[in-house]
Amino acid sequence: MPSTTTIRNDHDDLAPALTERLPTDVEFCSIRHVSGTTEAIEVRQGVLEPVTTSLDSGVMVTVWDDGGLGYAATSDITVAGIDAAIDEARRWARATATVSVLDTPPVVATSGSYETEVGTSWTTTTLGERIDLLATHEAELRIDDRIVDSAAWLERVDSDTIIVSTGDGVIRQHVRKVHPGLVAVANTGSNTQSRSFGGGAFCGQGGVEVLHRYGFGEAAPRIAAQALELLDAPNAPTGDMALLLAPDQMILQIHESIGHPLELDRILGDERNYAGTSFVTPDMFGSYRYGSELLNVTFDPTVTGQLASYAFDDDGTPATRDHLIRDGVLERGLGGAISQARSGLDGVANSRACNWNRPPIDRMANLNVEPGESTFDELVAGVERGIYMETNNSWSIDDSRNKFQFGCEYGRLIEDGELTTAVRNPGYRGISATFWRNLVGVGNSDSVIVMGTPNCGKGEPNQVIQVGHASPACLFDNVAVFGGDE
């Protein structure tokens, strides 16, 4: 009779018990256990929304055998449950053996660990204190009757992962993520304007100190004041001009027009019927001029405190810092071990899954634009006529991640080398294949902000995952800009 003994105990004690379940009659097997806790608190218009705390735990089994690959997931953390999942994964491996594009598993057993650096643990605060903090900052947003909506929120995610694999591989990773938010919506007549705390981008790994890292405690009055300022501001102008993008808008530009088109599984066609394809083709790597010589983009899961930092991806590949684009030339794609084996192209350690019940696929992790040499003031001073934009609020991009149109929350004109009038409803459009070649200025390290995107979706079944982006302010020449009157 199958054993119903629960093998889950303390998370760090799981590795030996999971290793005992690994089958010895297949080429390769890994068991990935994920245990997660999420707390979400929001205060909106002076009212505490329902506080939610969710707990989730389960395993994903991966089996490679005779050229086939199979997955199976279960939340039944017993001997019988694990063994049943192994049998199911083995069955799928047998079923795919005759149609697989790979003859041998491209993954190997690895061992190691990773743990988020936490300065001040959230265990030092009570739930009541966290609610009071949000209530205080939400109240600071309601500075005028024209503020018709306001909210402050905090989401915390603790995730613990263990991967055991054939060949005595054992990986342990403990990740602590924090996502704070603020938004103020102002209205008069038919004119509605909103300002937020970086559009949700000011998030990262760590403890209470993440709030201080981004100035969360001081942000509410400024956000509310700018929302009101935009009510009386003129619409952004329309025409071709210089465009200076703040770091919290650059992350969207990086994400959509560099990150997604460089995913190798997308280039290979895997995402075509759901998330689209890519204008990038395999022959471009090593020679294609993606941007001007000022453009340097790295994949770097080793950045302390960034949202998607880790030591190993979910296939067990050790994470390293790698250049994707160097001096404007495309060098490598965003593909894990499987996509690298399929394509014959260099990739990175970015085979990631959103949870225990999803197999890993090619995902962005920390994708960063490296700093240049210009100060922010020097970037502004070099512009005779242009516009500065902060904080994304709308985006549209075609299926090949080439033609795009983005809107921002806040803009300011640049006239004769100075920031002048605030403008509302600023937007711009372009083509990825040429936009980055118009990069004419990159801010230095003083203008770099390490941020993230907590809700990147991809895959069938869908996976929503956290991505890190860091960028300085960047200046582009001859960009099609438009305002709300267009």
N, C-alpha and C positions, 0 to 999 in steps of 0.2 A: 504494500500500500504506500503511495507517495507520501513523503514527509511534509507536514505542514509547519515544521519548526521555523520560526522567524529567525532569519540570519541577520536582520537589521538590529544593531545595538547602537552604541556610540559610533558616530560616523567614521571616526578614524580607525575603529576596530573592524570595519567592514572588509578591508582589503584581503586579509587572510581567508575569510569565509567566502568571498567572491572568487578568489583564486582557486579554491578547492572545487568550484563548479565548472571551471574552464574545461571543455572537452579536449581530449588528446588525439582524437581521430580526425581532425580537420587541419587544414594548412595553417589557419590563423583564426583566433577568436579574441574579441575584446568585450568586456562588460563594463559599461559606463553607468555609474550610479550618481544621480543628482538629487540633492535635497535642498529645497528653497523656501524661504520665508519672505513674504512681501507685506509691508504695512503702508497704507495710503490714508492720509489725513487731508481734508480740505475745509477751509472756511470761506464761504461765499456770501457776500452782502450781509455780513454780521451773523450768519447762521452756520453752525457746524454741520457739515454733511455727514452721513453715516461713515464711521471709521471702519475700515476693512483690514483684516489680517488674514492672509491665506498661507497655508502650509501645503507643500507638494513634494512628493518623493516617488522615485521609481527608477527602473533600469532600462537601458537599451543594450541589446546584444547584437554584435556584428560578427558574422561568420563568413570567412573566405574558404572555399574548398573546390578543388578541381576546376579552377577558372571561374567559379560562380560566386556571387555576393548576395548575402541575405541579412535582413534586419528583423528584429522583433523586440517589442517593448512591453513592459508590464509594471504595474504598481503592486503586484503581489510579491512582496519581499520575503518569500519563504523558499525553502529548498525546492519544493514542488513547483512554485511559481517561476523561479529562475530556470530550473531544468526544462519546464515547458516552453519558456521563451527561447532557450537554446535549441530545442528541437524544432521550433517554428522557423528560427533563423537558418538552421541547417536545411530545412525543407526548401526554403526560398533559394538558398545557395545552389542546391541541386537543380532547381527549376531554371535558374539563370545560367547554368554552366555552359550551355550550348549557344547562348546568344550574347555572352559577355564580351565587351571590347578589350578586356584585359585578361591575360593568361595567368598572371601571378599577382598576389596582393602587393600593392606598393607601400604598405605600411609595415613598420617594424615595432618591436617592443621597446619602450623607453620608460625611464623612471625619473622622478623628480617631484618638486613641489613648488607651489606659489601661494602667497598670502598677501592680501591687500594690506598696505601700511595704514594703520589707523592711529591717529593722534589722540582723539578723545572719543571713546566708545559711546554709542547711543544708550548703552545700559546705565550710563551716569545720569540720564534724564528720565523722567516719568512721562507717561502718556499725557497726563494733565499739563505738564510743562511744555510739551511739544504743541499741544492744542493752543495754549496761551500764547506761545510764540507766534503762531500763525494768525491768531485773532488780533494780536497787536499790530502786525504788519498789514493785515487786510484792512484794519481800521484806518491806517495811514494812507491808504489809497483813496478813501472817500473824503476828499478834501473840498468837494464842490458838488452842488446839486446836479451838475451836468455829468458827473460820473454815474452812469446808469447801471453799470455792472462792475464787480470787482471780486477777485478771488486770490487766495494764497493757499498753496498746497505743498505737501512734502510726501514723497514716495521713497521708501527705503527697501532695497532688495539685498538679502543675504543668500548667497548660493555656495554650496559645498559640493565638489565633484571628486569622485574617485574613479579612475580607469585602471582596470587590471587587464593584462593581455598575455597571450601565449608568448613564452620566452621570459617569464618572470618580470614583465613590465608592471610597474605600479606608479601611478601619478595621482597626487593629491593637490587640489586647488581650492582655496577659500577666498571668495570674492565678496566685497562689501561695497554697494553702490548707493548713491544718494542723488535724488532728483528733486530739487526745490523749484517752485514756480510762483510767479506773481503776474496778474494781468489787470489792467484798468481799461474800461470802455467808456468813452465820452460821447455824448450825443447832443446835438442841437438841430431841430428840424429834421431834414433828410440827410444830414451829415453825421456820420458815425465814424469815430476813429478809435483805435486801440493801441496800447503800448504794453509790452510784456517784458519779463525778465529774460532777455536774450532769446525769446521765442522758444523757450524750453531747452536751450542749448547749454546752459550753465549747470552742468551735472558732471559727476565724476566718482571715482572710487575714494573711500576714506570713511571717516566718521563725522562728528559734529563739525569738524574743521572745514568740511566742504562748503558749508554755508558762508564761513568767513573768507574762504578762498575767493569767492565771487562777489563779495560785498552784499550778500542777501539782506543783511540787517539795515543797510542804509539805502536800499534801492527804491523802496515804495514811494516816498515823496517825489523823487525824480520821475518815476514812471507815470505817476498821476499828473504831474505838471506838464509832461510832454504830451500826454493824451489830450489835455486841454489846449495846449499850444497848437496842436494840429487842427483843431476845430477852426481856428482863425487863419491858418496858413493857406497860401495859395497852392493850387495844384502844381505838381512837378511839371517842368517844361518837357516838350517833345522835340527830338532831334538827335543827331549824331554828335556826341561829345565825350569828354573824358569822364570816367566813372571810377570813383574811389569806394571800395567795398570794405566795410568794417569786418573784423573777424567773425562776428556772429552771423553775417550773411555769407562770408566766404565758405563757412562749413557746408552750407547747402550747395554752393557752386562746386565745391570739391566732391561732395557726396554724389551728386547727380551726373556731373559731366566728366568726372575722372573715375570715381569709385565704381559705379555700376558698369560703365562701358569696359572697364578693365577686368571684370570677373570672367575667368576662363570658361566656366560652365555656360555663361551667357554667350560668349564668343563661339563655343562649340555647339550652341543651339538648344541647350537644355531648357532654357527659360522662355523660348520663343512664343509659346502659346499662352503664357501667363504674364510674365513681367517684361517680355520683349527681348530683343536681340541687342547687337552692338554695332556701331559704325567701325569699330576696331576689328581688324582681321589678323590672323596669325602671322602673316608675312611682314606686318608692320614692326614687330618687336626687334629692337636693335638698330633701327634706322629712321623710324617715323618721327618727324618733328611735331610733337604734341603741342608745344608752346614755345615762347621766346626763351632765350638763353637764361633768363632770370627764374625760370620755373624749375623747382626741385621738389619732388614729392617722395615721401618715404612711407613705407609700411612699418610701423614700430609699436608692437605690443609690449615693449619694455618700458614705456614712459610711466614713471611713478605717478599714480593718482588719476591717470586718464581712464575714461569710462570702459574701454575694451582692452585693458592690459591683462596679460596672462603669460605664463611660461610655456604652455603647451596648447596646441589646438585640440579639438575633440577627436582627432585621429591619432593623437599622441606625438605629433611632430613638434620638435622644439622651436620656440618662437625666437626670431632674430630680427634685427633692424635691416631692412633692405630698401634700396632705391628702386622705385618704379619708374620715375622720370628723373633724368639727370641732365642739367643744363638744357632742358627743353626736349630732350630725345627720349623716346619710350624705350625702357629697358626690359621690364618684366611685368607679368600680369598678376592678378589676384586669384590664384588657384592653388588649392591644396594638393596633397600627394596624388589623389586619383586623377584630378584634372591635369596635373603635370605629366603623369604617365600616359594619359590619353593623347595629349597634344604634343608632347615632346618639347614643351616650353618651360622655361624657368618660372617658378611661382613662389609662394610664401606659405607660412604656417597659418592658413586662414580657413581651414575646414571646421566650421562651427555649427552647433545646434542650439536652438533656443531653449530646449529642455530635454528631459529624459525620454520623452515620447516622440522625438524627431531625430532622424539621421542627420549627421553633419553634411553641410553643403558649402560651396564657396561663398564666403561673406567678407565684407570689410571688417576690419578691427580698428586699430588706430591708424588713420590715413591722414598724413600731415603735410602741409606746405612748409618747407624750411624757410627760416627768416633770411632776409636780404641785408642790405646795408643802410637803407634810408630811414630816417626818423619819420614819425607821422607828420610833423610840421614840414619837413622837406618834401614829402609827397604832396601835401596841400599847396605848398609854395610853387611847385612846378606846374600848376594847372592854371591856365588863363580863363577857361570856361569849362565848367563841369559840374558834377553833382556827387555828393557823398551819401551813401545809403547804409542804414543799419537794419538788421533783424528781419528775417524773411516772414512773410505772411501769406504768400501764395506761390505755387509753382506748377509749371507744366512743361513736359519734355516728351519728345516723340519716342516711339518704341525702340529706336536704335540709339537713344541717348545722345542725339546730335543737336537737333533744333530745340531751343528752350525759350521760355518766357517766365521771368520771376518778378514778383512784386515784393516790396518791403514796407515796413511799418513807418519808417521815419527817414526823411532826407533833408539835406541842407545844400544849398547852392554853393559852388566854389567860383569866386569871381576875382580875377587878378591875384591869384595866390592866397586868397583868404576865404574861410568859411563864413557865409553870410546868412541869408534868409532860410528859415525852416520851410520845407514844402511837404505837402501831404500826397499820399497815393503814388509814390515813386515806383517805377518799374523799368525793366530793361529786357531786351531780347538779344539772342545771338545764336551762333552755331558753334558747337564744341570744337569742331575741327579747325576753326579759325579764331575763336574768341581768345584762347589761351596764348596765341601768337601775338596778340595785342597787349600782352602784359608788359608794362613799361616801368613799373616801380614796385618793389617789395619791401615792406616794413622790416625794420630790424627786430632783434629779440625783445626789445622793450614793448613792442606792440603785439607780441604773440599772446594769444589766450588759448589755453587748453580746455576744450569743450567736448560736447558729445551730442549724439542723436539717439534718443532712447527708444525709437519706434520705427526702425527700418524693417519693412516687410518684403518677403521674397519666398519663393518655393511653393510646391504643391505636395502635401498640404502646407498651408501658409505657416511661416515662421517669422515672428516679430522679435528682433534682436537689438541689442545696444551696440552702438558704434561710436568710436572716438574720433574727433577731428581737432586739430590745432592749426592755427594760421595767424600770420600777421595781417595787418591791413595791406591791401593790394590795389594798385592803380592800373587801369586799362585805358587804352586810347581808342577813340573812334567807335564808341558803342552806341547802339540804337536805344535811346532812353525815351520813356513816355510817362505821361501823368494821367490823372483821372478824367481829364476832358477828352482823351482820345477815344 
